[in-house]
Amino acid sequence: MLLYTTLLAASLVGPLQTGPGPKSKSKPKPATTPAAAPAPTTPTPGVQSVKAAKALGAGATVTVRGVVSNGPELGALRFVQDGETGLALYALPTRVPGYDELRAGDSVQVTGQLKNYNGLLEMDPITTVHKISSGRPLHPLKVPVKQAGSAFVEANEGRLLEITGVTKITNAGGAPVETLAANSNFLLDGDKSAPLRVTNSSTGPTGVIDAAVPKGETFDVRGVLSQYSPTGTGGYQLLPRLASDFVRGGNLPRITAEPVPVGTTNQSFTLEYTTLYPGDTRVKYGPSATELTEQRVEEDFSTKHRITIDGLQPGTTYYVQVSSRNAAGTATAAPVPIITGGRKKR
């Protein structure tokens, strides 16, 4: 704990000094006693940026801070990144305390030795893992699919990428595929310079294995850039983590089911609708499709939206327009007419 506290302080004020400390205030020894030779010391490195640590190369022992990009969906691999690049972490067969619990969005400080595994620079073995916080945002490097090959380079190894505007996933021969299989290689838009690798660990209903490839629309693909090359040259491949890494509609809360009245009274109606991605719930309504004069908003995010509009007139037709907003933008449906129950007041 003392060592970690020292390292933490060093990361805030600069590298730890490795030179001699302040002079001793103890009484001088008699002249007849020869001075003892100083014991050899090994410099203790401070916290480094991921880029600076990687520059030291295989064999170096480093301490880095960053945000974890994935959990157990990539097996024993974890990737950690800062604002510049990323680094692979590997902890088999012996796991250090806290490693298995790491998830995407965890801010961590890790110490270990760098090694080269078939071109991939990774920290192995890892000596310490300290989780600082969780829920940190991950910022992928966004690259259009037509320029994807230019992003599959050493500078981006270990970094989370988002390849935008993808139209299809193909096999190595260029034929489109409908589902993704474990331990298999694919291509983004059939481009051999932009390979996709599905590992055997991303299983279950949220996993990549057996996930359906989006059809009939462009989509984005997220993944961590890894490398596998016995020669150490090339071999870069994108590793998607979960099925949600295949992003349809630019993450907009696109409305997938139009509003349906599930309950109507003389002075109210309840609507339900769904969206592709989570967003808030918004309703505008009024006497005509061009006069939507009233609005209700519920800020909780969901893909299944339900809202009740009350204080209405009996037996009256209202035009209702639903929408949903999140960080990616707003999706809006066309206005539809809904009639309250009872007879209209004269």
N, C-alpha and C positions, 0 to 999 in steps of 0.2 A: 504493500500500500504506500509505503514511503517512496519507493522508486516511482510508482505511477504519479504521485503528487508532484514529485520533482520534474518528471517529464511534462506533466500538464502545465506547470508554471513556465517551463522552458518554451512550450509551444506558443505562449502568449507574449513572451518578451523577446524571443529569439533563441538561437541554438544555445545549448548548454556550453559553458566554458570548459575547456579541457586542460587549460593551463594551471599553473600553481595557484593555490588559494592564498588568503591573507596570511601574513607571517604569524608565527606562534608567539603568544604572550608569556609563555613559561620561562622560568629563569634559565639563563645560559648554563650549559654543563661545564664542568672543569676543563681547562685547556688540555689536560692530560688524556681526556676521553675523546677518541676520534669520533667525528660526526658520522652517524649511520647513513648509508647510501639510501636514497629514496626508493621505495618499492615500485616496481614497474606497474603502470596503470593502463587500462584499456579504455579509450574514450567511449563515452556513452552518447550515442546519437540522439538528437532531439527529434521532435515530430517533423516529418518532411511532407511536402506535397507529393501526390502520387507520381507526378511526372519526374520530380527530382529523384524519388526513390527508384523508379524504373531505370533511370539513367545510370545508376550504379551497377546494374546488371546482376547476373546470376552469381550467387555466393555472398552477396552483401546482406547484412542484417539491418532491417529498416523498421521504422515505426511510422505509420501513416494514419490519417483520419479521412473519413469519407462517408458516403451514404451507400448502404447495401442495395443492390439492384434486384436481388432475387432471394427466394427461400429454398426449400428442399425440392422444388420442381426441377432443379438442375442437379439433383443428387448431392454429392459431397462438395460440389463447387459452389462458392459464393463469389460474387463480383462486387467490388467497392469502387466508387468513383467520386471524384471531386469536380470542379468546374472545368478541368482541362482534359482528363483522360481517366482510364479505369485500370484496375488490377484484379487478376484472378486470385482467389484464396482457395486452398485445398487442404483438407484435414482428415486424411485417412492414413493408416487404420486407427490412429489414436486421436480422439477429439479433445480439444481443450475446452474447459468449462465455458458455457455460454455460446459456443459455436453453433450447435444444432438449433438453437432458438432464434438465430438471426433470420429476419424477414425483410422484404423490400421496404425501404423507407426508414430503416434503423440507422441512426448515426453512430459510428463506431470508431474506436482507436484500436489498431491491431499491430502486433510486433511479431516478426518472424524473418526467416531467411528466404531469399529469392532463389528460384531455380528455373531452369528451362525445360519444359516438357513438350517435345515435338513442336517447337516454335512458340509455344505459349509461355510467357513469363508469368510465374505464379509464386505466391508466398507459400512455401512448404519446406520445412515444418513451420507451424504457427506456435508461438510460445505463449502469447497472452491475447485475450479478446476482452475489450471493455466497451459495453454498450452505453452510450451517452444519452440518447433519447430515441424516440420512435415517431413515426408519422411524418417524417421529413419528405418534402416533394422531390420527385425524380424528374429531371429535365433531360429528355432524350435529344440527341442531335438529329434534327429533321433533314432528310435528304430526298429529293424527288427520285422516283424509281429509275428514270432515265440517266441519272447521275450516280446511281447506287455504287457502281464499280469504283468510283473515285473515293468513296467513303470506306471501302474495305481495305484499309491500310494500317500499318503498324501504329501510327499516331492515335488511332481510335480503338486499338485492341483493349478489350475489357470495358468498353463504354456502351451505354444504352443508346441504340439508334432507333429512329422511326423512319422507315422507308415509305414515302407517301405516293399515292396515285397508282397503286398496284392494280392490275386488271385480272391476273391469274397466277396460280402456282402450278408449276410444271414439274415433271420428272426430269431426269438427266437427259432424256432424249427430246425434251421440248413438248411433250404431250401434257395437256392440262389434267390435273388430278382433282378429285372431289373431296377426299378426306386425307388426313395426314397420319402416317404410320411411324411407329417407334424405330429408332436407329436407322433412319432413312435420310437421304439427301434430296433436296428439291431446289428449284430455281425460281427466283422472283421474276415474273414476266418472261420466263425462258432464258434469262440472261446468265450465261456461264460465269460472268464476273460478279454475280450476286447470289451465291448459294445460301440455302437455308438448311439447317440441320435440326432434326427432331430427336431429342434424347429419349431414353427409356424411362425417365423418372416422372415426367409430367402426365400423370394419369388421373382418372376420375372424371366427374362431370365438368370440372373447371379446367381440366388438363388439355394439352395440345394433342396428345395421342387420340386418334379417331375423331378429332374435331373437323367439322365441315368447313371447306373453303368458301368464302362468300361468293355469290354468283350474281351476275347481272348488274354489277356496279363496281366502281373503283373502291379501293379500301387501302388502309395503311397497315403496315406490319412492323411491330416493335420486337426488339430482341437485343441481346448482348452480343457484341462482336467478339468471337473467340478465334482461335487459330489451331489448326492441326496440320503440321507439315514436318515429316521426319528430316527433311533437308533444312528446315528453318526458314524457307522462302515460300511466300504465298500461303495458300491453304486457309485463308480467312473465311469464316462462316458465321452466319447470324443464328443465334440460339433463341427462338421464342420461348417464353416462360410458361404462359398460360393461354387458353383459348381466347381470352380477352385481349391478347396482343394482336389479334386480327381485328382492326378497328374499322367498323363500317360507319359511313356517314360522318366522318371526321369527329366522332364522339358527340355530335349534336344529339339532343334528346328527341330524335325524329319520331313523330307520331305514327305508331303502327296500327292503332285501332281507333277509329273515329269515336266521338263522344256518343254515349248511349244513355238515355234516361232510365235509371234503375228504380226510381221512386218518384212519384208525382202526387202532390196534394193541391188543394185549392190555391195555396199561396207559396208553393215551393216546388223545386225539383232537384233530384240528386243525379249527378253525372258521373260516369266512369269512362276512362280512356287509358291507353297504354302508350309508352314511349320506348324506343330502342335502348336508350341510355338514361340514367337517372337525371332528373331535373326537377324544378319546382312546379307547382300547379297554378295555372292562370286561366281565368275565364273573363271574357268580355261579353256583355249582352245588352240588348236594346230592342226597340220596336221594329227595326228593319236591319237588313244586312249591311246597310251603309250608315246606320245610326246605332253604333255599339257604345252607348253612353255610360255604362256602368262597368266596374271591374272588381274582381275578387282575386286575391293572391294568397296562396299558402306556401310558405318558404321551405318546408321540409322536402328533401329530395326523394324521389321514388320513380320507378318505372310503371307502377300501377297507381293511377291517379283517381281520386274520388273526392268530390266536392259538392256541397249542398248550397243552393241559392234560394234564399227565402225573402219574405217581404214583398212578394209579387202579387199581381192582380189575378183573381180567379178567371178561368176560361179565356186566357189571353195568350196569344202567340208571341213568343220571344225568340229572337235570333241570337244564337249562342256561338261564340268562337273560342275554342280552347287553344292553349299554347303551353310551352314548357321552356324554361331557360336554365342553362348551366354555364360553366366557364367557357365552353366552346361556342355558345351562341343561343339563339332562340329558334324553336320550331313551332310553326303555327298551322292550324287546320282551317279550312274554309268554314264560314258561318253556316249553321244548320238551324231550322226552326223547331222549337219545342213548345207545346201547349200545356199550360197549367190546368188542373182539374176544376170542376164546378162550372157555373155559368158566369159569364162576364157581367159585371155590374153595369146597370144602365144609368 
